[in-house]
């Protein structure tokens, strides 16, 4: 009985997880393109944060800039 119950629970969990894999439908993409869904809402604030990070850590890049510092670009 225990094995059958575990198998049924595993099958149920597998069925529930299949909905997470599907990509958004074309009519659902409008909701994802709203300004509220962007990573940074304040461009000036982001530039300020990048300036602080580069000043304090002596680091730059990592914000969508090409190249990885290996000298191959």
N, CA, C and O of each residue as an XYZ file, in Angstrom:
292
protein
N       0.820     -1.193      0.000
C       0.000      0.000      0.000
C       0.868      1.263      0.000
O       0.549      2.230     -0.692
N       1.922      1.261      0.744
C       2.784      2.423      0.842
C       3.455      2.733     -0.497
O       3.582      3.895     -0.882
N       3.877      1.698     -1.191
C       4.534      1.900     -2.478
C       3.565      2.476     -3.506
O       3.947      3.344     -4.291
N       2.344      2.016     -3.513
C       1.336      2.516     -4.447
C       1.013      3.984     -4.144
O       0.810      4.786     -5.057
N       0.969      4.321     -2.859
C       0.690      5.695     -2.471
C       1.832      6.618     -2.901
O       1.584      7.716     -3.400
N       3.078      6.180     -2.712
C       4.226      6.981     -3.141
C       4.248      7.156     -4.655
O       4.568      8.235     -5.153
N       3.912      6.112     -5.377
C       3.881      6.176     -6.837
C       2.800      7.141     -7.309
O       3.017      7.908     -8.247
N       1.633      7.107     -6.659
C       0.548      8.020     -7.019
C       0.951      9.465     -6.707
O       0.652     10.366     -7.491
N       1.621      9.699     -5.579
C       2.062     11.047     -5.232
C       3.100     11.545     -6.224
O       3.072     12.712     -6.614
N       4.007     10.681     -6.633
C       5.023     11.061     -7.615
C       4.388     11.388     -8.964
O       4.788     12.346     -9.625
N       3.404     10.600     -9.371
C       2.714     10.859    -10.637
C       1.941     12.171    -10.565
O       1.915     12.927    -11.536
N       1.317     12.447     -9.433
C       0.591     13.707     -9.267
C       1.520     14.896     -9.304
O       1.197     15.918     -9.909
N       2.678     14.779     -8.662
C       3.650     15.868     -8.674
C       4.184     16.103    -10.087
O       4.399     17.247    -10.487
N       4.394     15.041    -10.830
C       4.875     15.180    -12.201
C       3.842     15.884    -13.075
O       4.204     16.685    -13.937
N       2.569     15.596    -12.863
C       1.520     16.260    -13.636
C       1.418     17.741    -13.282
O       1.160     18.567    -14.157
N       1.615     18.084    -12.022
C       1.548     19.479    -11.614
C       2.714     20.287    -12.160
O       2.560     21.475    -12.446
N       3.861     19.673    -12.308
C       5.052     20.386    -12.776
C       5.056     20.615    -14.279
O       5.830     21.444    -14.758
N       4.237     19.927    -15.031
C       4.264     20.084    -16.485
C       3.738     21.435    -16.928
O       4.074     21.879    -18.026
N       2.930     22.107    -16.126
C       2.418     23.419    -16.487
C       3.469     24.508    -16.408
O       3.301     25.562    -17.023
N       4.532     24.291    -15.682
C       5.566     25.307    -15.515
C       6.495     25.382    -16.711
O       7.227     26.361    -16.854
N       6.488     24.408    -17.548
C       7.453     24.313    -18.635
C       6.983     25.060    -19.878
O       7.814     25.488    -20.679
N       5.679     25.228    -20.062
C       5.173     25.813    -21.303
C       5.530     27.296    -21.401
O       5.423     28.026    -20.415
N       5.952     27.742    -22.581
C       6.271     29.169    -22.771
C       4.984     29.990    -22.791
O       3.904     29.430    -22.983
N       5.076     31.299    -22.598
C       3.862     32.126    -22.621
C       3.252     32.172    -24.019
O       3.960     32.134    -25.026
N       1.963     32.252    -24.054
C       1.240     32.351    -25.324
C       1.405     33.776    -25.870
O       1.707     34.696    -25.109
N       1.208     33.963    -27.182
C       1.376     35.299    -27.757
C       0.492     36.355    -27.095
O       0.920     37.500    -26.952
N      -0.711     36.006    -26.694
C      -1.610     36.980    -26.074
C      -1.244     37.256    -24.614
O      -1.745     38.212    -24.022
N      -0.374     36.428    -24.030
C       0.075     36.645    -22.666
C       1.346     37.502    -22.603
O       1.705     37.992    -21.533
N       2.013     37.684    -23.718
C       3.280     38.414    -23.731
C       3.093     39.902    -23.487
O       4.039     40.575    -23.080
N       1.904     40.431    -23.722
C       1.640     41.838    -23.454
C       1.743     42.161    -21.976
O       2.182     43.251    -21.610
N       1.344     41.230    -21.123
C       1.446     41.439    -19.682
C       2.908     41.466    -19.233
O       3.262     42.194    -18.306
N       3.751     40.676    -19.889
C       5.158     40.608    -19.506
C       5.956     41.800    -20.018
O       7.060     42.055    -19.537
N       5.415     42.531    -20.984
C       6.139     43.655    -21.565
C       5.812     44.979    -20.883
O       6.267     46.027    -21.341
N       5.039     44.960    -19.807
C       4.682     46.201    -19.118
C       5.908     46.790    -18.425
O       6.796     46.047    -18.008
N       5.968     48.106    -18.298
C       7.111     48.742    -17.633
C       7.311     48.272    -16.200
O       8.438     48.275    -15.704
N       6.253     47.874    -15.534
C       6.386     47.416    -14.148
C       7.136     46.091    -14.059
O       7.609     45.725    -12.983
N       7.251     45.371    -15.161
C       7.916     44.071    -15.155
C       9.408     44.174    -15.475
O      10.096     43.154    -15.516
N       9.917     45.377    -15.701
C      11.334     45.518    -16.009
C      12.171     45.348    -14.744
O      11.674     45.508    -13.630
N      13.427     45.027    -14.931
C      14.311     44.808    -13.795
C      14.570     46.110    -13.047
O      14.557     46.124    -11.816
N      14.799     47.181    -13.753
C      15.076     48.455    -13.103
C      14.092     49.508    -13.568
O      13.990     49.773    -14.766
N      13.390     50.092    -12.670
C      12.394     51.095    -13.055
C      13.005     52.486    -13.140
O      12.446     53.361    -13.802
N      14.128     52.707    -12.491
C      14.731     54.035    -12.426
C      16.106     54.009    -13.089
O      17.080     53.617    -12.446
N      16.214     54.416    -14.362
C      17.504     54.356    -15.053
C      18.577     55.224    -14.390
O      19.743     54.832    -14.330
N      18.188     56.397    -13.895
C      19.160     57.267    -13.250
C      19.672     56.638    -11.963
O      20.859     56.725    -11.649
N      18.776     56.010    -11.226
C      19.183     55.326     -9.996
C      20.113     54.155    -10.270
O      21.039     53.897     -9.502
N      19.865     53.449    -11.366
C      20.740     52.332    -11.734
C      22.138     52.825    -12.094
O      23.131     52.209    -11.706
N      22.224     53.939    -12.837
C      23.541     54.492    -13.182
C      24.281     54.926    -11.933
O      25.496     54.757    -11.833
N      23.546     55.489    -10.976
C      24.157     55.898     -9.725
C      24.682     54.681     -8.966
O      25.787     54.717     -8.424
N      23.897     53.608     -8.927
C      24.342     52.379     -8.259
C      25.576     51.792     -8.939
O      26.482     51.304     -8.263
N      25.618     51.836    -10.269
C      26.783     51.338    -10.993
C      28.014     52.195    -10.689
O      29.120     51.672    -10.549
N      27.820     53.493    -10.589
C      28.926     54.383    -10.264
C      29.462     54.090     -8.864
O      30.675     54.042     -8.661
N      28.576     53.897     -7.915
C      28.989     53.575     -6.546
C      29.737     52.248     -6.518
O      30.775     52.131     -5.866
N      29.211     51.245     -7.225
C      29.862     49.936     -7.240
C      31.247     50.023     -7.867
O      32.189     49.410     -7.365
N      31.386     50.775     -8.954
C      32.697     50.859     -9.599
C      33.671     51.679     -8.758
O      34.877     51.432     -8.786
N      33.158     52.648     -8.014
C      34.034     53.456     -7.164
C      34.507     52.683     -5.940
O      35.674     52.767     -5.560
N      33.611     51.939     -5.333
C      33.953     51.219     -4.104
C      34.739     49.945     -4.373
O      35.656     49.601     -3.627
N      34.378     49.256     -5.431
C      34.974     47.947     -5.672
C      36.033     47.962     -6.757
O      36.647     46.932     -7.035
N      36.254     49.099     -7.365
C      37.189     49.226     -8.487
C      36.856     48.215     -9.573
O      37.743     47.617    -10.182
N      35.564     48.036     -9.802
C      35.096     47.088    -10.795
C      34.220     47.811    -11.804
O      33.599     48.824    -11.482
N      34.171     47.300    -13.003
C      33.279     47.846    -14.006
C      32.784     46.708    -14.870
O      33.355     45.617    -14.882
N      31.712     46.980    -15.592
C      31.142     45.974    -16.468
C      30.143     45.099    -15.740
O      29.797     45.346    -14.585
N      29.691     44.081    -16.432
C      28.713     43.178    -15.864
C      27.295     43.681    -15.998
O      26.376     43.090    -15.431
N      27.097     44.744    -16.726
C      25.762     45.299    -16.910
C      25.365     45.251    -18.378
O      24.860     46.239    -18.912
N      25.582     44.135    -19.027
C      25.226     43.986    -20.423
C      26.299     44.438    -21.375
O      26.018     44.645    -22.555
N      27.513     44.597    -20.911
C      28.617     45.038    -21.752
C      29.309     43.805    -22.321
O      29.479     42.809    -21.618
N      29.706     43.866    -23.580
C      30.396     42.751    -24.195
C      31.792     42.555    -23.660
O      32.399     43.485    -23.129
N      32.297     41.361    -23.797
C      33.656     41.055    -23.334
C      33.671     40.525    -21.933
O      32.797     40.844    -21.128
N      34.656     39.720    -21.637
C      34.720     39.117    -20.321
C      36.035     39.403    -19.603
O      36.287     38.826    -18.545
N      36.859     40.257    -20.137
C      38.105     40.572    -19.484
C      39.250     39.620    -19.816
O      40.324     39.701    -19.221
N      39.017     38.729    -20.755
C      40.042     37.768    -21.098
C      40.976     38.279    -22.202
O      41.979     37.637    -22.515
N      40.645     39.423    -22.784
C      41.479     39.987    -23.832
C      41.167     39.453    -25.209
O      41.906     39.727    -26.155
N      40.095     38.698    -25.349
C      39.784     38.083    -26.636
C      38.764     38.873    -27.444
O      38.312     38.387    -28.481
N      38.387     40.065    -27.012
C      37.380     40.802    -27.773
C      38.000     41.815    -28.663
O      37.292     42.526    -29.376
